Amino acid sequence: MELRQLRSFARVVELGSMGRAAAELGIVTSALSQQISRLESELATRLLQRTSTGVVPTDAGRAFLRQAQLAIRHADAAAMAAREARLTGQVSVGLASTTGTVLAPRFIQAMQQRYPDVRLRMTESLSGHLASMLNARQLDLAIVFHTDPAQRWTVQPLLDEHLLLMGQPSTPGWPTSEHISLAGLHEIPLVLPSPAHGLRQLIDTACARIGRSLNIVAEVDGLAMLMAMVRVGHVATIQPGAALPVDPSLSRLQLSDAHLQRRNLLVSLPEDELSPAALAARVVLSDVARTLVREGGWPGATLHGANTEGSSR
């Protein structure tokens, strides 16, 4: 006897219809009828009586229903107790600087609220370094921008970020219109990450595609230093919106080039290598990221497919 059979039987009795119960349970009527028939065979008694208007329980069915409902309540209570059990342990999470700026505070807060006994160890680094740390089992999960198909990771596309031009309107060559393409930035002095940075590689590839070059006057790999230079007003930069979640002193213009997007991927060790705490943290990280996008707290970001499911690689 399976819990699924008890739930099906109770729903049929409640609705008085095999067809309506099957629709609510998400199965075909014939499959539901077979479940009930197997249950009756196991109990060696008739539980339901078919009528012209539907089904009603027999005397045995009514007696069985009371105990079935009790068993269902006990099973639901057990499942809730398991979900609410206080997880313990340590989870190592890696985020790039721009991603961590907008995501880390909300993620840490959510973990403290849901799993106060789980200790987080947060690492901020370049996407490529985070991938290497994941391979070395120094991280449980991370958000990166590229994956290696050869690695046996669990990969979940989270969101896509549009790149923005950020700077002071007083910056030389600053656009006068609200929309600009990469080709229109050639006169603006820019500070960008070095070519080893994934964001820079994305920008360089886009420039090569349109046959244009940018006026790069400095290369800085540290986000805090880079944004400090931009705030002075002599240079601008190209960054995802997460690099500047809130700063009224700077202006932001979204680049119109459709291919200038950075995909954020939530990657983790294989399922069989993750602790219960790491599995819980992965769910929380995904939930927080998606909530931020929906609330408008992640500038320039859009969710990557409402029905996207995680996949293993």
NUMI-969384 format. One record per residue (C-alpha): residue in three letters; x, y, z. Coordinates in Angstrom, 2 decimals, always signed. Example, Ala and Ser with C-alpha at 12.3 -4.5 7.8 and 13.67 -1.06 7.14 Angstrom:
# NUMI-969384
  rest       px       py       pz
   Ala   +12.30    -4.50    +7.80
   Ser   +13.67    -1.06    +7.14
This chain:
# NUMI-969384
  rest       px       py       pz
   Met    +0.00    +0.00    +0.00
   Glu    +1.41    +3.36    -1.06
   Leu    +0.78    +6.85    +0.26
   Arg    +0.00    +7.87    -3.29
   Gln    -2.90    +5.41    -3.34
   Leu    -4.28    +6.80    -0.09
   Arg    -4.17   +10.36    -1.43
   Ser    -5.88    +9.29    -4.65
   Phe    -8.61    +7.41    -2.84
   Ala    -9.29   +10.31    -0.45
   Arg    -9.51   +12.76    -3.36
   Val   -11.96   +10.56    -5.28
   Val   -14.24   +10.33    -2.25
   Glu   -14.01   +14.07    -1.59
   Leu   -14.92   +15.00    -5.18
   Gly   -17.31   +12.12    -5.81
   Ser   -15.91   +11.74    -9.31
   Met   -13.12    +9.65   -10.76
   Gly   -12.69   +12.06   -13.70
   Arg   -12.50   +15.21   -11.60
   Ala   -10.08   +13.60    -9.16
   Ala    -7.85   +12.42   -12.01
   Ala    -7.76   +15.94   -13.46
   Glu    -6.74   +17.47   -10.14
   Leu    -4.12   +14.78    -9.56
   Gly    -2.70   +15.29   -13.04
   Ile    -3.22   +11.73   -14.27
   Val    -5.57   +10.07   -16.71
   Thr    -8.79    +8.55   -15.41
   Ser    -7.79    +5.02   -16.38
   Ala    -4.56    +5.25   -14.36
   Leu    -6.49    +6.49   -11.32
   Ser    -9.03    +3.70   -11.71
   Gln    -6.20    +1.15   -11.78
   Gln    -4.76    +2.61    -8.56
   Ile    -8.09    +2.20    -6.80
   Ser    -8.56    -1.30    -8.20
   Arg    -5.11    -2.39    -6.92
   Leu    -5.92    -0.92    -3.52
   Glu    -9.22    -2.80    -3.39
   Ser    -7.48    -6.00    -4.45
   Glu    -4.88    -5.61    -1.72
   Leu    -7.59    -5.05    +0.88
   Ala    -9.82    -7.73    -0.61
   Thr   -12.86    -5.50    -0.33
   Arg   -14.79    -2.99    -2.38
   Leu   -14.10    +0.62    -1.33
   Leu   -16.10    +2.55    -3.93
   Gln   -19.48    +2.08    -5.48
   Arg   -20.00    +3.41    -8.99
   Thr   -23.30    +5.24    -9.63
   Ser   -24.78    +7.06   -12.57
   Thr   -23.66   +10.39   -11.08
   Gly   -20.21    +9.42    -9.87
   Val   -18.76    +7.32    -7.05
   Val   -19.57    +6.99    -3.36
   Pro   -17.69    +5.05    -0.65
   Thr   -19.00    +1.74    +0.59
   Asp   -19.21    +1.06    +4.33
   Ala   -15.71    -0.39    +4.12
   Gly   -14.65    +2.64    +2.12
   Arg   -15.89    +5.07    +4.75
   Ala   -14.07    +3.18    +7.49
   Phe   -10.92    +3.05    +5.39
   Leu   -11.19    +6.76    +4.52
   Arg   -10.96    +7.84    +8.18
   Gln    -7.73    +5.91    +8.70
   Ala    -6.34    +6.94    +5.30
   Gln    -6.86   +10.62    +6.13
   Leu    -5.10   +10.10    +9.45
   Ala    -2.16    +8.42    +7.71
   Ile    -1.96   +11.27    +5.18
   Arg    -1.90   +13.87    +7.96
   His    +0.85   +11.97    +9.76
   Ala    +2.89   +11.69    +6.55
   Asp    +2.48   +15.41    +5.81
   Ala    +3.53   +16.26    +9.37
   Ala    +6.61   +14.06    +9.03
   Ala    +7.57   +15.74    +5.76
   Met    +7.16   +19.19    +7.31
   Ala    +9.30   +18.20   +10.29
   Ala   +12.03   +17.02    +7.94
   Arg   +11.92   +20.26    +5.96
   Glu   +12.02   +22.40    +9.08
   Ala   +14.82   +20.46   +10.74
   Arg   +17.77   +22.72   +11.46
   Leu   +20.52   +22.00    +8.98
   Thr   +24.10   +22.32   +10.11
   Gly   +27.46   +22.37    +8.36
   Gln   +29.51   +24.67    +6.16
   Val   +28.88   +25.69    +2.55
   Ser   +31.50   +27.32    +0.31
   Val   +30.06   +29.73    -2.27
   Gly   +31.94   +31.64    -4.96
   Leu   +30.76   +34.86    -6.63
   Ala   +32.36   +37.26    -9.09
   Ser   +32.82   +40.82    -7.82
   Thr   +29.95   +42.32    -9.80
   Thr   +27.60   +39.47    -8.95
   Gly   +28.53   +39.53    -5.28
   Thr   +27.85   +43.26    -5.02
   Val   +24.14   +42.83    -5.65
   Leu   +23.55   +39.20    -4.63
   Ala   +25.71   +38.43    -1.58
   Pro   +23.94   +40.65    +1.01
   Arg   +20.47   +39.29    +0.23
   Phe   +21.74   +35.71    -0.03
   Ile   +23.51   +35.82    +3.34
   Gln   +20.44   +37.37    +4.95
   Ala   +18.14   +34.70    +3.49
   Met   +20.43   +31.88    +4.67
   Gln   +20.54   +33.33    +8.18
   Gln   +16.76   +33.43    +8.26
   Arg   +16.15   +29.95    +6.85
   Tyr   +19.18   +27.99    +8.03
   Pro   +20.81   +29.84   +10.94
   Asp   +23.05   +26.89   +11.83
   Val   +24.67   +26.68    +8.39
   Arg   +27.95   +28.57    +8.15
   Leu   +28.74   +30.26    +4.84
   Arg   +32.24   +30.71    +3.45
   Met   +32.05   +33.29    +0.67
   Thr   +34.77   +33.73    -1.97
   Glu   +35.01   +36.68    -4.38
   Ser   +37.07   +36.11    -7.51
   Leu   +37.08   +36.05   -11.30
   Ser   +34.72   +33.59   -12.97
   Gly   +37.59   +31.47   -14.33
   His   +39.22   +31.22   -10.91
   Leu   +35.91   +30.21    -9.35
   Ala   +35.62   +27.41   -11.91
   Ser   +39.12   +26.19   -11.00
   Met   +38.24   +26.26    -7.29
   Leu   +35.09   +24.28    -8.02
   Asn   +37.13   +21.68    -9.91
   Ala   +39.50   +21.46    -6.94
   Arg   +36.54   +20.92    -4.60
   Gln   +37.36   +24.17    -2.79
   Leu   +33.84   +25.43    -3.51
   Asp   +30.47   +23.71    -3.30
   Leu   +28.73   +26.09    -5.69
   Ala   +29.39   +29.29    -7.58
   Ile   +27.91   +31.66   -10.12
   Val   +30.10   +31.80   -13.22
   Phe   +29.75   +33.06   -16.77
   His   +31.18   +30.11   -18.71
   Thr   +31.20   +26.35   -18.13
   Asp   +33.40   +23.50   -19.25
   Pro   +31.23   +20.78   -20.87
   Ala   +33.82   +18.20   -19.80
   Gln   +33.18   +18.86   -16.12
   Arg   +30.53   +16.87   -14.28
   Trp   +28.87   +19.92   -12.79
   Thr   +25.23   +20.65   -12.19
   Val   +24.45   +23.76   -14.23
   Gln   +21.41   +26.02   -13.92
   Pro   +21.13   +29.12   -16.14
   Leu   +19.87   +31.92   -13.90
   Leu   +19.76   +35.22   -15.76
   Asp   +21.18   +37.33   -18.56
   Glu   +22.76   +40.74   -17.92
   His   +22.81   +43.56   -20.45
   Leu   +25.98   +45.62   -20.42
   Leu   +25.76   +49.30   -19.54
   Leu   +27.90   +52.36   -20.16
   Met   +28.57   +53.92   -16.74
   Gly   +30.08   +57.29   -15.99
   Gln   +29.60   +60.98   -15.32
   Pro   +27.74   +63.02   -17.95
   Ser   +30.77   +65.34   -17.79
   Thr   +33.04   +62.56   -19.11
   Pro   +34.55   +63.56   -22.48
   Gly   +32.46   +62.22   -25.36
   Trp   +29.52   +61.24   -23.14
   Pro   +26.46   +60.46   -25.35
   Thr   +23.70   +63.03   -25.59
   Ser   +21.04   +60.42   -26.44
   Glu   +19.59   +57.78   -24.16
   His   +20.56   +54.92   -26.48
   Ile   +23.97   +54.10   -27.82
   Ser   +25.71   +51.17   -29.46
   Leu   +29.21   +49.87   -28.96
   Ala   +30.25   +51.49   -32.24
   Gly   +29.39   +54.91   -30.84
   Leu   +31.81   +54.68   -27.90
   His   +35.06   +55.13   -29.81
   Glu   +35.68   +58.67   -28.52
   Ile   +34.89   +58.03   -24.84
   Pro   +37.94   +57.33   -22.61
   Leu   +37.25   +53.99   -20.97
   Val   +38.65   +52.01   -18.06
   Leu   +38.03   +48.28   -18.43
   Pro   +39.22   +45.03   -16.87
   Ser   +42.30   +43.41   -18.42
   Pro   +41.97   +40.91   -21.31
   Ala   +42.18   +38.02   -18.85
   His   +38.79   +39.04   -17.47
   Gly   +35.72   +37.32   -18.95
   Leu   +33.85   +40.61   -19.27
   Arg   +36.70   +42.13   -21.27
   Gln   +36.79   +39.11   -23.55
   Leu   +33.07   +39.56   -24.21
   Ile   +33.59   +43.23   -25.09
   Asp   +36.65   +42.53   -27.27
   Thr   +34.76   +39.84   -29.18
   Ala   +31.87   +42.23   -29.79
   Cys   +34.27   +44.94   -31.03
   Ala   +35.97   +42.50   -33.41
   Arg   +32.56   +41.51   -34.76
   Ile   +31.74   +45.09   -35.78
   Gly   +35.29   +46.00   -36.76
   Arg   +35.66   +48.84   -34.24
   Ser   +38.11   +49.56   -31.42
   Leu   +37.55   +51.38   -28.14
   Asn   +39.50   +54.17   -26.47
   Ile   +40.81   +52.19   -23.50
   Val   +43.00   +54.44   -21.35
   Ala   +43.45   +52.10   -18.36
   Glu   +42.93   +48.47   -17.38
   Val   +41.89   +47.65   -13.81
   Asp   +40.85   +44.24   -12.52
   Gly   +39.62   +45.39    -9.11
   Leu   +35.98   +46.52    -9.19
   Ala   +36.28   +48.98    -6.29
   Met   +39.31   +50.74    -7.85
   Leu   +37.74   +50.74   -11.30
   Met   +34.50   +52.33   -10.10
   Ala   +36.45   +54.88    -8.01
   Met   +38.16   +56.04   -11.21
   Val   +34.80   +56.34   -12.96
   Arg   +33.37   +58.44   -10.13
   Val   +36.13   +61.01   -10.59
   Gly   +34.58   +61.76   -13.97
   His   +37.49   +61.57   -16.42
   Val   +36.72   +58.06   -17.67
   Ala   +33.71   +55.81   -18.16
   Thr   +33.38   +52.02   -18.11
   Ile   +31.30   +49.17   -19.48
   Gln   +29.90   +46.89   -16.82
   Pro   +26.79   +44.85   -15.99
   Gly   +24.22   +46.64   -13.87
   Ala   +25.18   +44.64   -10.79
   Ala   +28.46   +46.56   -10.64
   Leu   +26.46   +49.67    -9.72
   Pro   +23.21   +48.64    -8.04
   Val   +22.67   +52.04    -6.35
   Asp   +24.72   +55.18    -7.05
   Pro   +22.88   +58.39    -8.00
   Ser   +26.19   +60.12    -8.73
   Leu   +26.73   +58.11   -11.93
   Ser   +24.67   +57.76   -15.10
   Arg   +23.95   +54.48   -16.87
   Leu   +23.08   +53.90   -20.50
   Gln   +22.18   +50.44   -21.80
   Leu   +24.10   +49.47   -24.91
   Ser   +21.77   +48.60   -27.74
   Asp   +23.91   +45.74   -29.11
   Ala   +21.78   +42.61   -28.64
   His   +24.81   +40.31   -28.34
   Leu   +26.33   +42.28   -25.43
   Gln   +24.87   +40.08   -22.72
   Arg   +26.49   +38.09   -19.94
   Arg   +24.83   +34.88   -18.81
   Asn   +24.96   +33.99   -15.11
   Leu   +25.14   +30.24   -14.47
   Leu   +24.65   +28.65   -11.07
   Val   +27.03   +25.70   -11.01
   Ser   +27.71   +23.19    -8.28
   Leu   +29.43   +19.93    -7.63
   Pro   +27.49   +16.82    -8.70
   Glu   +24.40   +16.03    -6.65
   Asp   +26.03   +13.04    -4.95
   Glu   +28.89   +15.24    -3.67
   Leu   +26.76   +17.99    -2.14
   Ser   +25.82   +17.97    +1.53
   Pro   +22.21   +18.65    +2.58
   Ala   +23.33   +22.13    +3.63
   Ala   +24.88   +22.79    +0.20
   Leu   +21.74   +21.56    -1.55
   Ala   +19.66   +23.93    +0.57
   Ala   +22.04   +26.84    -0.10
   Arg   +21.81   +26.23    -3.84
   Val   +18.02   +26.56    -3.72
   Val   +18.24   +29.74    -1.63
   Leu   +20.85   +31.29    -3.96
   Ser   +18.66   +30.63    -6.99
   Asp   +15.53   +31.95    -5.25
   Val   +17.26   +35.15    -4.10
   Ala   +18.73   +35.86    -7.54
   Arg   +15.39   +35.41    -9.28
   Thr   +13.59   +37.51    -6.66
   Leu   +16.08   +40.34    -7.11
   Val   +15.48   +40.37   -10.85
   Arg   +11.69   +40.30   -10.46
   Glu   +11.82   +43.15    -7.90
   Gly   +14.06   +45.27   -10.12
   Gly   +16.97   +44.98    -7.69
   Trp   +19.35   +43.64   -10.34
   Pro   +19.76   +46.45   -12.92
   Gly   +19.91   +45.34   -16.52
   Ala   +19.14   +41.68   -15.74
   Thr   +16.43   +39.45   -17.16
   Leu   +15.54   +35.92   -16.08
   His   +16.84   +33.19   -18.34
   Gly   +13.64   +31.36   -19.29
   Ala   +10.85   +31.05   -16.74
   Asn   +10.70   +27.26   -17.22
   Thr   +14.46   +26.55   -17.29
   Glu   +15.46   +23.58   -15.21
   Gly   +18.87   +22.60   -13.94
   Ser   +20.88   +20.16   -16.00
   Ser   +23.95   +18.09   -15.36
   Arg   +27.14   +18.40   -17.35
